[in-house]
Amino acid sequence: MNTWKDFGTELKRKFKKPWNNPSFLGYFLVCAIFGGAAGVYISVYQYACTEPYKIAFSLGTYYAAIMAAAFADINLSKKIGEKSSFFIYSLLICVLGVVLLVATYLLGNKQTQWAFLPSGMGCILALILWVIAYAEHENFSVPLPLEESIRDNTNNKHGANWDNNE
């Protein structure tokens, strides 16, 4: 059943669950925030005193890359229960991201500080989408202890293809 309640429940779970996982948090901070935004940091250093509106351009390209990666991961994941809802709303967020990117460039070309408003909103949306996309990524899952893994595999696989008539 595809209801608002089911979609909302899965969305909340995907947004809350990963923060208790140290590998997810580390990956988020190191790759998505610090490593992914390296170009933004360079722009801050280069343009902070002379042309600060150009920093908004860097923020725009940063969030566009984060958003595109999150969109692809959400829609290629096999672990999403509300697949059609996630596709529609992630596509809507990406379209909104494109609108914000165009607004950033239009305002930035006028050399105004207002260019930071759409680029900041785009960054927030992109990072939220990224967290939802990577919340249950297999690289961040905590492996089962060896004994439990063997027991689960034995219970689920051993004799599963035996025919009762033999």
C-alpha positions, 0 to 999 in steps of 0.5 A, spaced: 500 500 500 502 506 498 500 511 503 502 518 505 503 515 512 507 509 509 512 514 505 512 519 511 514 513 516 520 510 511 522 518 510 523 519 517 526 512 518 531 514 513 533 520 516 534 518 523 537 511 523 544 513 520 546 518 525 547 512 530 552 509 525 559 512 526 561 509 519 556 513 516 557 519 520 564 519 518 563 518 511 558 524 511 563 529 514 569 527 511 566 526 504 560 530 503 562 536 507 569 536 507 572 533 501 566 534 497 566 542 498 573 543 497 572 547 491 568 551 495 573 552 500 578 554 495 573 559 492 572 562 499 580 563 500 580 566 493 574 571 492 572 572 500 575 579 499 574 581 492 568 578 489 564 574 494 558 572 490 562 567 486 563 563 492 555 562 491 557 559 484 561 554 487 556 552 492 551 551 486 556 546 483 557 543 489 550 542 491 548 540 484 553 534 484 551 532 491 544 532 489 545 528 482 549 523 486 543 522 491 538 522 486 541 516 482 543 512 489 535 513 491 533 511 484 538 505 483 537 502 491 533 496 492 532 497 499 526 502 498 519 500 499 516 506 497 520 506 490 515 510 486 514 516 491 521 516 492 522 517 485 517 522 484 519 527 490 527 526 489 525 528 482 521 534 484 527 536 489 532 535 483 528 540 479 527 545 485 535 544 485 536 546 478 531 552 479 535 554 485 542 553 481 539 558 475 537 563 480 544 563 483 547 564 477 542 570 475 543 573 482 550 572 481 551 575 475 548 581 478 554 581 483 549 581 489 550 577 495 543 575 494 546 569 490 547 566 497 540 565 498 538 560 493 545 556 493 544 555 501 537 553 500 540 548 495 545 546 499 541 544 505 536 540 500 542 536 497 545 534 503 538 532 506 537 528 500 544 525 500 542 523 507 536 519 505 539 516 499 545 513 503 541 512 510 541 504 508 547 503 504 551 497 504 558 500 505 555 503 512 551 497 515 554 493 521 556 486 520 553 481 524 557 477 528 560 471 525 556 466 529 550 469 528 551 470 520 553 462 520 546 461 524 542 465 519 545 463 513 544 455 515 537 457 517 535 460 511 539 456 506 541 449 508 535 444 505 531 450 502 532 446 495 530 439 498 524 436 496 519 433 501 517 427 496 524 424 496 
